């Protein structure tokens, strides 16, 4: 009788500008760990965000804030490959690099907004062939794919994230006004923002 195949590691990928990382990011990451039974979740701060018009805070600060936010969970790992790569950041390039090195069950953790616009990504068809999409659905609604994505068979699981009306845009605005960030970002991140005078100009 043949022995069962060994279980592959289950690895999640959570990308974003994290400018700054906030409590909703952490809630989604923890939900993904539990629901997907992940062995590891890699946080991928974006390098050159080709779909964003504004200039991001320096990568050294964004990576430092992520490191502070995830320090208490050993299954969270910061992966700096996208900030170290020259040129625009494309998810497909990251997936190819990772999957060339590690055999695993890969999960791409995204929000409903990204799911609804995924057909605007570079080589998006190749992206969905390589991963299971783990989509944070809005409360009470089923995640809706982009029309072109709906027509393409793909693996998807829903992550039912409770409503958390947090945005990095509002947090940056509050920091610029000198208002407290209690409950919006982890305390260590709030201290880092204050110490380095981020978002004040």
DAKA-V70282 format. One record per residue. PHI is phi in degrees with one decimal (* if undefined). PSI is psi in degrees with one decimal (* if undefined). BURIAL is # if it has 24 or more other ideal C-beta (glycine too) atoms within 12 Angstrom, else .. Layout:
# DAKA-V70282
phi=[PHI PHI]
psi=[PSI PSI]
burial=[BURIAL BURIAL]
This chain:
# DAKA-V70282
phi=[* -71.0 -71.7 -63.3 -63.9 -63.1 -69.8 -76.0 -58.7 -108.2 -122.7 -101.2 -124.9 -126.2 -103.4 168.0 -75.4 49.0 -127.7 -98.8 -63.9 -137.4 -67.4 -69.2 -58.4 -66.8 -62.1 -64.7 -63.6 -67.7 -62.9 -63.3 -54.3 -73.5 -70.3 -93.8 52.5 -75.9 -83.7 -158.8 -125.1 -98.3 -90.9 -120.5 -61.0 -71.9 -88.1 -92.9 -79.1 -67.8 -96.6 -109.2 -83.5 -80.0 -81.0 -79.5 -59.4 -49.9 -58.3 -60.4 -74.7 -64.3 -66.1 -62.5 -66.1 -62.1 -57.0 -66.1 -67.5 -105.1 -62.1 -93.5 -126.7 -65.0 -83.0 -88.6 -132.8 -89.8 -118.8 -93.4 -60.1 -74.9 -76.3 -91.6 -88.1 -74.7 83.4 -60.4 -89.9 -120.4 -58.9 -62.2 -64.7 -64.0 -61.9 -61.9 -61.4 -66.5 -76.1 -69.6 -102.1 -136.6 -88.6 -161.5 -88.6 -102.8 -124.7 -101.4 -89.6 -138.1 -93.2 -58.8 -61.3 -68.1 -61.5 -74.0 -124.8 -64.5 -73.6 -93.8 -76.4 -63.7 50.0 -63.1 -63.2 -67.6 -58.9 -72.3 -73.1 -93.4 -138.6 -95.8 -81.2 -111.5 -107.7 -76.9 -83.0 -72.1 -55.2 78.7 -133.3 -86.1 -55.6 -110.4 -78.6 -57.7 -53.7 -65.5 -68.4 -59.7 -83.4 -112.4 -55.7 -154.5 -91.0 -145.9 -127.8 -96.2 -110.7 -76.8 -88.3 -60.3 -58.6 -139.6 -76.1 -114.2 -143.8 -61.9 -59.9 -67.2 -64.1 -61.4 -65.4 -64.1 -61.9 -64.2 -86.2 76.9 -85.8 -66.4 -111.5 -57.2 80.8 -100.4 -130.1 -58.9 -53.2 -64.3 -71.5 -60.1 -65.0 -63.1 -58.9 -67.4 -64.2 -101.5 53.2 -74.5 67.0 -93.6 -123.8]
psi=[130.4 139.8 146.3 149.0 141.4 145.9 129.2 148.5 147.0 114.1 127.6 151.7 126.0 106.9 160.9 171.3 -31.2 57.4 67.0 168.1 141.0 -178.7 -28.0 -36.8 -45.1 -39.5 -42.2 -42.5 -42.6 -38.0 -41.6 -42.9 -48.3 -49.9 -36.3 -3.1 50.9 144.6 -25.1 143.3 122.7 126.3 126.9 87.4 134.1 149.4 -96.0 102.2 94.5 -17.7 3.2 137.9 -34.4 157.7 129.6 155.1 149.0 140.2 -34.3 -37.1 -43.0 -41.1 -40.0 -40.8 -40.8 -44.4 -42.0 -40.3 -30.7 7.7 -24.3 6.8 106.8 -19.6 -8.1 132.1 134.4 132.1 115.0 9.4 -33.8 -33.9 -19.8 -8.7 136.6 150.5 -179.1 149.8 119.5 131.0 -36.5 -35.9 -41.4 -43.8 -43.1 -43.6 -47.9 -45.1 -20.4 -24.2 -27.8 127.2 124.3 168.4 116.0 135.3 127.6 112.9 119.1 166.0 170.4 -38.7 -42.0 -39.3 -39.3 -13.4 17.3 -23.5 0.6 -5.3 154.7 128.3 46.1 -30.5 -39.4 -35.9 -50.0 -20.5 -24.3 -14.2 166.0 128.0 126.6 107.4 125.8 107.9 150.0 150.4 126.8 6.3 150.2 133.5 136.2 124.2 162.1 148.1 -45.1 -35.5 -37.1 -29.3 -6.1 121.3 133.0 158.5 128.6 140.0 148.4 138.6 103.8 89.1 126.9 155.2 129.4 91.8 66.7 143.7 144.5 -32.4 -48.5 -37.3 -42.2 -40.3 -41.0 -42.8 -39.3 -31.1 -1.1 18.8 153.0 152.2 20.4 130.7 -6.5 -39.4 157.8 148.9 -40.2 -33.6 -40.6 -41.6 -39.8 -44.6 -43.9 -43.5 -34.4 6.0 42.6 147.9 19.1 -7.9 *]
burial=[. . . . . . . . . # # # # # # # # # # # # # # # # # # # # # # # # . # # . # . # # # # # # # # . # . . . . . . # # . # . # # # # # # # # # # . . . . # # # # # # # # # . . . . . # # # # # # # . . # # . . . . # # # # # # # # # . # # # . # . . # . . # . . # # . # # # # # # # # . . . . . # . # # . . # . . . . # . # # # # . # . . . . # . # . . # # . # # . . . . . # . . # # # . . # # . # # . . . . # # . .]
